[in-house]
């Protein structure tokens, strides 16, 4: 029997990415402002991951496991806020200058 683990994992990762974007966009629509919301995206990805794991318990995605650990520790929201501020800073051009 051929092992389709990499292909299966790739599909799961694509679904999780879609869940992330859906959660982020849903939050933006709810707030009526186009500001990234990584926290809502991460929570959506975690929910999707848990649903996938109910049917495929052998699927383990370390990055999502890390998000789950951070959420359980109460640090995920702060990490999302830090990421959002960094992204906002880069978009406004106030980030460090690229020096070659």
C-alpha positions in Angstrom: 0.0 0.0 0.0 1.3 3.5 -0.9 1.7 6.0 1.9 -0.1 9.3 1.0 0.9 11.1 4.2 2.6 14.0 2.5 -0.3 14.5 0.1 -2.8 14.2 2.9 -0.9 16.6 5.1 -0.7 19.0 2.2 -4.4 18.9 1.8 -5.0 19.5 5.5 -2.5 22.4 5.6 -4.4 23.9 2.6 -7.7 23.6 4.5 -6.2 25.1 7.6 -4.9 28.0 5.6 -8.3 28.5 4.1 -9.9 28.4 7.6 -7.3 31.0 8.8 -8.2 33.4 6.0 -11.9 32.8 6.5 -11.6 33.6 10.2 -9.5 36.7 9.6 -11.9 38.0 6.9 -15.0 37.2 8.9 -13.6 39.3 11.8 -12.8 42.1 9.4 -16.4 42.1 8.0 -17.9 41.9 11.5 -15.8 44.9 12.7 -16.3 46.7 9.4 -12.7 47.6 9.0 -10.0 46.0 6.8 -7.5 45.3 9.6 -5.9 41.9 9.8 -7.0 39.8 12.8 -4.5 37.0 13.1 -6.1 35.9 16.4 -9.5 35.2 14.8 -7.7 33.5 11.9 -5.8 31.3 14.3 -8.9 30.4 16.3 -10.7 29.4 13.1 -7.7 27.2 12.0 -7.7 25.6 15.5 -11.4 24.8 15.2 -10.9 23.3 11.7 -7.9 21.3 12.9 -9.9 19.8 15.7 -12.7 18.8 13.3 -10.2 17.2 11.0 -8.5 15.3 13.9 -11.8 13.8 14.9 -11.9 12.0 11.5 -8.1 11.7 11.0 -6.5 11.5 14.5 -3.2 10.5 12.9 -2.8 14.0 11.4 -0.6 16.2 13.5 0.4 19.6 12.4 3.1 21.0 14.8 2.4 24.6 14.0 -1.3 24.2 15.0 -0.4 22.2 18.1 1.8 25.2 19.0 -1.2 27.6 18.5 -3.3 25.3 20.7 -0.7 25.3 23.4 -0.4 29.1 23.3 -4.2 29.5 23.5 -4.3 27.1 26.5 -1.5 29.1 28.2 -3.4 32.4 27.5 -0.6 33.9 25.3 -2.1 33.5 21.9 -4.0 36.8 21.8 -0.9 38.7 22.8 1.1 37.0 20.1 -1.5 37.8 17.5 -1.6 41.5 18.6 2.2 41.7 18.4 2.1 40.1 14.9 -0.7 42.5 13.8 1.3 45.5 15.0 4.5 44.3 13.2 2.5 43.8 10.0 0.9 47.2 10.3 4.3 48.8 11.0 5.8 47.2 7.8 2.8 48.3 5.7 3.1 51.9 6.7 6.8 51.9 5.9 7.9 52.6 9.4 9.9 49.4 9.6 13.7 49.2 9.6 15.3 50.4 6.4 16.7 47.6 4.2 20.4 48.3 4.0 22.5 46.4 1.5 
